[in-house]
Amino acid sequence: MAQYDYLIVGAGLYGSVMARELTDVGKKVLVIDKRPHIAGNVYTEEIEKIQVHKYGAHIFHTNNKQVWDYVNKFAEFNRFTNSPVANYKGELYSLPFNMYTFNKMWGVVTPKEAMEKIEEQKKEADIKEPHNLEEQAISLVGKDIYEKLIKGYTEKQWGRPCTELPAFIIKRLPVRLTFDNNYFNALYQGIPIGGYTKMVEKMLDGIEVRVKTDYLKNKQKLGELADKVIYTGPIDAYFDYKLGTLQYRSVRFETEVLDMPNYQGNAAVNYTDRETPWTRIIEHKWFEFGKDIEGNDIPKTVISREYSSEWKPGDEPYYPVNDEKNNNLYEKYHDLAETEKKVIFGGRLGEYKYYDMDAVIAAALDKVNIIST
Ligand code: UDP
């Protein structure tokens, strides 16, 4: 008999939720991660009393009450509302696309005027049924906004022309004919006070975790420790890339501690022109402290510039490139995964899906329900 019921590969959100839930129904679980820490890409680390999102900005948002109640069992959330600012060659615009953005771009004042402007630009572009990100973007917000706020940013972020990217990526962003800079259409939104690492630590409370443990380098031996394996790493890496490599985008961060209390006045500023080499700058302190909270007297600030690049072996994969070619290859890996009876594949990398945090948690909770009934 194996020592554990489940070996969970990856201590990110998917793995940690699975570990918690399986433990709570009486299973014996071992969690391993190849990194020296838990929490996967939501990992936060304290620098100068500021929680730094080491693998990029994570703002928890959801419409799923069950998921919201779930995460609140492990952390207290602040009332953060994400409102990134776009910087296009020094011109500042509100995001997501809303009446403030339309007013600044075109001088329009009413929703009717904004709608007419978008319609006019859409008509000029003659798009009936959008087939790619460019056509989808122009259909939603018109050519001017596409050119200043979407094209450059997207091409830096994805390293591909907008005409070759799937339309769904831009549909993540709301378009509103109201004055509302809230980036997410989500009933519930916030950041765990004290950081995500603390939240995941609480999820994993009482569960055996081994960090710096690379499953793929020791698959056979580690696999023998448990009856079942839950694998949350890249699905193509699991199969040693034998059907080919799935494409991912990676991100590099340049993090600096600055000797000033306020660098950019906002958590996220997106650089939407093509020339600036970074996509955005995150000023971490604004995630945790409301700008108006008294006592926010930290004299320093921590910023991260994000640079996007094509993933290559040795890099961290962040974003699956869900275009047709990659999705087709993923389907083949998925078929192969179905034949691995002992292994469950899950999470952003295991399912090759541009999942948000809440969707990852919902998927893990669903999976636990299936396997423990
Ligand atoms: N996007 C854009 N301009 C912006 C912000 C986003 O064109 O200022 C596009 C870009 O293609 C990006 C997509 O919208 O990949 C989704 O943005 P989101 O903020 O959801 O990306 P994430 O936070 O997951 O990196």
Residues whose N, C-alpha, C, O or C-beta is under 5 A from the ligand:
A	BS01	UDP	A86 L149 I150 Y153 T154 Q157 I169 I170 R172 N270
